[in-house]
Each structure stands twice: as structure tokens, then as C-alpha cells.
Amino acid sequence: MNKEILRLSVPAIVSNITVPLLGLSDTAISGHLGSDLYLAAIAVGSVMLNVVFWLFGFLRMGTTGLTATAFGAGDDSGVRKVFTRAMLLAGGAGVALILARELVMYALMKLIGAEPDVAGYVGRYFMIRIWGSPALLGVLAVSGWFVGMQSTAYPMVIAISVNIVNIAASFALVFWFGLGFEGVAWGTLVSNWVGLAIAMGCALRFSKGKRLWCGVREAVSGGGMGRFFSVNSNLFFRSACIICVTLGVTAAGARLGAATLAINVVVMQFFQFFSFFMDGFAFSGEALVGRWWGAGDSVMVGKYVRALLWWTVGVALLFTVCYGLGSDGITSLLTDSESVRQGVKGMRAWIWSLPVVSAWAFIYDGFYVGVTDTRKMMMSTIVATIVFYIVAFVKLAEGRVVIEVDSNAAVWTAFLSYLFIRGAFLAIAWHIVPRHVK
């Protein structure tokens, strides 16, 4: 059982670690073009696109849960329907983003508030990369399908391949073909579409001659369509709440000044690095719990849940010890600024608390995706988001309610409260779920 968990978790962790390389390569190349404006434009443009694509993260999770339950039930027709519906939704959403690209860019520009001298470059970067939307969303859907089919090795291959293509294409287009700043965007666009081709090739290889998809009419009118949209719509609103919290942390830090904003960027790296590992085990939860849930085997569901909870305890404690002993050293690797280092040192209590507090939100998300009970995921995130904004921004002063941010400690206490509420809500609700195994 532990071997099965590691078989799925380790490739997923490797995939997660490669994700930042995509942005890192773009940043490294643009940083050698002779102007800080290019670097700033890449940073702002990437954030804008991330906001858009995070909203469609349901394509990965929803496809995983629905595929895993169909796979566990031995329902080959159901597996094909999920794959077809996910790809149709990915293609449709991608085309819609392209058609509405000017409106989307305008709204995100207003939201993020790019400096006027940077805005022009941001617009050029965004308008090129948005044409990769159908491909990027398609890769999300295929990756989710693979996890549901009990394979995280293929998504790892896809992720690594996309990064290699992105680095090579961007470098060639910028320096060999002389496209300059726009070459970075074109290189990433190329990697998106090559990534989709690789993903489809992997899916065909994995299927070993079996049909991957069904007819469009069967996909649209066949059974399970209501469940497909219910699962994914709940995940969509959950993603929107997560984005609101992420932007809230950034906005709160910005109100406290540039120094605090820099400190928070470093502290967030501690959380993100831990999340790479916990997401790997959450992927295992999605695949394995979903498989046995679909098979109607409550005993195996319970065994894998308990095993994964023990792995969660182990990973959380390991990171707590590592952060407790090495947070200062890690901070030194991330920044040379002495003021930022000292600021991060003042946040050590929150850094040390991150693994133990946040681990449960990750692993229980995995369980709920597996059983496709995404409504509880949505509700827990809505409640947790409300708590975050109350703790971070609402204060009592002389008997009056004041909306303000008075300290960075309040921001990170709010963020930890948000993570704790998500995990606690789902953990408390979980005990009623296995009673309904079909």
C-alpha cells in the first residue's frame, strides 16, 4: 500500500517542482535583454495569466476524480465520456478566452494596476500567450485523466517536456531569431502547443489501442453530464476563493509597504515548497481513494485514507523540523537583503507553523476530489476565505469596526487561520462520507 502511494506521489512531486521552472526560464531570459521593464512585464504578465488559469484548475481535479471513480467501477464508457467532456470543455474555454482576450486583459490590468511604462509590454506579452489557452487547458485535462487512471508518471513526463521545450524555444527565438522581448512569449506559446501534442501522444500510448474518447453527441447527451458540471462548477468557485486569498495576502503586504511585500514573497516560498510535496500525496489520495470509491470498497477506501494520513503526519513533521532548524539558511539562499532577512526572521513562528497547520487542507482536498464530493470543498473554502478577510482586515478601534491592515503578523495569522479552517472543516465532515459508498 505504501509502495502504491509512493509510486503515485513521487512523480507528482517532481512535476510540481518543475512548474516554477517555466516562469524562472522566462525571467532569466528577459533579465538579459537590457531593460528592467522587460523583467517587470514578464512578472506582471505571468501573474495575470496565472489568475486566469488558476480559475480553470478544476479541469485537472474534476477530471481526476470522475475518471478515478469510473476506472474503479470498471466503467470504460464512463472513462471515455470524462475524457471527451474534459477536452471539449478545455477547448471551449480556451477559445472563449481568446475571443474575449481584450476584455480579460483590460480587467486584469485594472485589478493588478501595472505601471504605465510597463503596461505596454505586459499587453504584448499577454496577447501572445493567451493564444496558448486551449493547449494549456487541454494539458490540464489530460494530466487529470492520467492521475485518475492511476498514473502520475506520464504527467511528470509532460511537465518536464514542456519546460525543456519552453527554455529551448524561448532562447532560440530571443537570441537566434532576434525577436527580443516578444520571443519569450512566443517560446512559451510554442511550448504550450507542443505540450498538448506530447500529452495526447502519451494518452494514446497509455490507452494501448483502446478508444480514448466517445462521440460528441454521446458526451453531451450521455449519462453523468449533470454530475460532470456539478463537480467542476464547485471546484471553479473554490478556485476563485483561493485566488481571492492569494491576492488578499499580496494586497495586505503592499499596504504595509515595499519592505513587507518583499518579506512576504520569501515567506510564501516556504509555503509553496511544502505545497509541492503535500500536493503529491494529495494526488495519490485523489487517485487511490477515487478508484476504491468507484469500486464500492469502503474497506480499501478507509485503509488508504489512514495510510495517507500517516504520510501527512510524517511529511508535516519533517518540514517543521527542517524549517525550525534551517529557516535562516534557506532565507539566505533566497535573498541577499539584510533587511528582508531580518524581517523573515521575525516571521519564524508562522513559518514553523505552516506545515502542521496547512497539511490537512491538502490531503483532505485529495480525498474529497477522489469521492467527487466537491461541494464540501467549495463550502470549506468559502468559510475559510471569509475568516481570512475578517482576521486580516477587520479591526476594532474605540468601539468601532475599522477596515485596515495593522501588521504583517495579522496577515499571516489570517492565512494560517484560512488553511486551518479548510482542513478542519473537511476533516470533521469526512466521517460521514464513507457511509455512502455505493
Residue pairs with C-beta under 8 A, 6 or more apart in sequence:
1 303
1 304
1 307
2 307
2 311
4 284
4 288
5 281
5 284
5 288
5 304
5 307
5 308
5 311
7 152
8 147
8 150
8 151
8 152
8 280
8 283
8 284
8 287
8 288
9 152
9 280
9 281
9 283
9 284
9 311
10 152
10 280
11 152
11 153
11 155
11 156
12 147
12 152
12 155
12 156
12 279
12 280
12 283
12 284
13 276
13 277
13 279
13 280
14 156
14 160
15 152
15 155
15 156
15 159
15 160
16 275
16 276
16 277
16 279
16 280
17 276
18 156
18 159
18 160
18 163
19 159
20 272
21 163
21 167
22 162
22 163
22 166
22 188
22 191
23 42
23 46
25 163
25 166
25 167
25 170
26 42
26 46
26 166
26 170
26 184
26 187
26 188
27 39
27 42
27 43
29 170
29 171
29 174
29 184
29 187
30 38
30 39
30 41
30 42
30 181
30 184
31 38
31 39
33 174
33 180
33 181
37 117
37 118
37 121
38 121
38 181
38 184
40 115
40 118
40 121
41 118
41 121
41 122
41 124
41 125
41 181
42 125
42 184
44 112
44 114
44 118
44 122
45 121
45 122
45 125
45 126
45 129
45 185
47 112
48 105
48 108
48 109
48 112
48 122
48 126
49 126
49 129
49 130
51 108
51 111
51 243
51 247
52 97
52 104
52 108
52 133
53 133
53 136
53 137
53 140
54 239
54 242
54 243
55 236
55 239
55 240
55 243
56 90
56 93
56 137
56 140
56 236
56 239
57 140
57 235
57 239
58 231
58 232
58 233
58 235
58 236
58 238
58 239
59 86
59 89
59 90
59 93
59 137
59 140
59 141
59 144
59 232
60 140
60 141
60 143
60 144
60 147
61 144
61 235
61 286
61 369
61 374
62 86
62 144
62 228
62 231
62 232
62 235
62 369
62 372
62 374
63 82
63 83
63 86
63 140
63 141
63 144
63 145
63 148
64 144
64 145
64 147
64 148
64 283
64 286
64 287
64 290
64 369
64 370
65 148
65 231
65 286
65 290
65 369
65 370
65 371
65 372
65 374
66 78
66 82
66 148
66 224
66 227
66 228
66 231
66 372
67 79
67 82
67 83
67 144
67 145
67 147
67 148
67 149
67 290
68 147
68 148
68 149
68 150
68 286
68 287
68 289
68 290
68 291
68 293
68 294
68 370
69 290
69 291
69 293
69 294
69 370
69 371
69 372
70 78
70 79
70 81
70 82
70 148
70 294
71 79
71 148
71 149
71 150
71 290
71 291
71 294
72 290
72 291
72 292
72 293
72 294
72 295
73 294
73 295
73 296
74 295
75 294
76 210
77 214
78 224
79 148
79 149
80 211
80 212
80 213
80 214
81 214
81 218
81 219
81 222
81 224
82 145
82 148
82 224
82 228
83 141
83 145
83 203
83 212
83 213
84 213
84 214
84 215
84 216
84 218
84 219
85 219
85 225
85 228
86 141
86 144
86 145
87 138
87 141
87 142
87 213
88 216
88 219
88 220
89 141
89 232
90 134
90 137
90 138
90 140
90 141
91 134
91 137
91 138
93 133
93 134
93 137
94 133
94 134
94 135
94 136
94 137
94 138
95 133
95 134
97 104
97 130
97 133
98 130
98 131
98 133
98 134
101 126
101 127
101 130
104 130
105 123
105 126
105 127
105 130
108 126
109 119
109 122
109 123
111 247
114 122
121 181
124 181
124 182
124 185
125 181
125 182
125 184
125 185
128 182
128 185
128 186
128 189
129 185
129 188
129 189
129 192
131 189
132 188
132 189
132 192
132 193
134 196
135 192
135 193
135 195
135 196
136 192
136 195
136 196
138 196
138 199
138 200
139 158
139 162
139 192
139 195
139 196
139 199
142 158
142 196
142 199
142 200
142 202
142 203
143 154
143 155
143 158
143 159
143 199
145 203
146 152
146 154
146 155
146 202
146 203
146 206
147 155
147 283
147 286
147 287
148 286
148 287
148 290
149 206
150 287
150 288
150 291
151 206
152 280
152 283
152 284
152 287
154 202
154 203
154 206
157 198
157 202
158 195
158 198
158 199
158 202
161 194
161 195
161 198
162 191
162 192
162 194
162 195
162 198
163 191
165 190
165 191
165 194
165 195
166 187
166 188
166 190
166 191
167 187
168 187
169 186
169 187
169 188
169 190
169 191
169 194
170 183
170 184
170 186
170 187
170 188
170 191
171 187
172 187
173 179
173 183
173 184
173 186
173 187
173 190
174 180
174 181
174 183
174 184
174 187
175 183
177 183
179 186
203 212
204 212
213 219
214 222
219 225
227 372
230 374
230 375
231 372
231 374
232 374
234 374
234 375
234 377
234 378
235 374
235 377
235 378
237 378
237 382
238 374
238 377
238 378
238 381
238 382
241 378
241 381
241 382
241 384
241 385
242 381
242 385
244 385
245 384
245 385
245 388
245 415
245 418
248 388
248 389
248 392
248 393
249 264
249 268
249 411
249 415
250 261
250 264
252 392
252 393
252 405
252 411
252 414
253 260
253 261
253 263
253 264
253 408
253 411
254 261
255 405
256 405
256 407
256 408
256 411
259 339
259 340
259 343
260 343
260 408
262 335
262 337
262 340
262 343
263 340
263 343
263 344
263 347
263 408
264 408
264 411
266 331
266 334
266 335
266 340
266 344
267 344
267 347
267 350
267 351
267 412
269 334
270 323
270 327
270 330
270 351
270 354
271 354
271 358
274 319
274 354
274 355
274 358
275 358
275 362
277 315
277 319
278 312
278 315
278 316
278 358
278 359
278 362
278 363
279 362
281 308
281 311
281 312
281 315
281 362
281 363
281 366
282 362
282 363
282 365
282 366
282 369
283 366
284 308
284 366
285 304
285 305
285 308
285 363
285 366
285 367
285 369
285 370
286 366
286 369
286 370
287 370
288 304
288 308
288 370
289 301
289 304
289 305
289 308
289 366
289 367
289 370
289 371
290 369
290 370
290 371
290 372
291 370
292 300
292 301
292 304
293 301
293 370
293 371
293 437
296 437
296 438
297 437
298 434
298 437
301 371
301 434
301 437
302 434
305 367
305 430
308 363
308 366
308 367
309 363
312 359
312 360
312 362
312 363
313 359
315 355
315 359
316 355
316 356
316 359
317 355
317 356
319 354
319 355
320 352
320 355
320 356
323 330
323 351
323 352
323 354
323 355
324 352
327 344
327 345
327 348
327 351
327 352
328 341
328 345
331 340
331 341
331 344
331 345
332 341
335 341
335 344
343 408
344 351
347 408
347 409
347 412
350 409
350 412
350 413
350 416
353 416
354 416
354 419
357 416
357 419
357 420
357 423
358 416
358 419
358 420
358 423
359 423
360 420
360 422
360 423
360 424
360 426
360 427
361 419
361 420
361 422
361 423
361 426
362 423
364 422
364 423
364 426
364 427
364 430
365 377
365 422
365 426
367 426
367 430
367 433
368 374
368 376
368 377
368 426
368 430
368 433
369 377
371 433
373 433
376 425
376 426
376 429
377 426
379 425
380 421
380 422
380 425
380 426
380 429
381 422
383 421
383 425
384 417
384 418
384 419
384 421
384 422
384 425
385 418
387 414
387 417
387 418
387 421
388 414
388 415
388 417
388 418
389 414
390 414
391 410
391 413
391 414
391 417
392 405
392 410
392 411
392 414
392 415
393 403
393 404
393 405
394 401
394 402
394 403
395 401
395 402
395 403
395 404
395 406
396 402
405 411
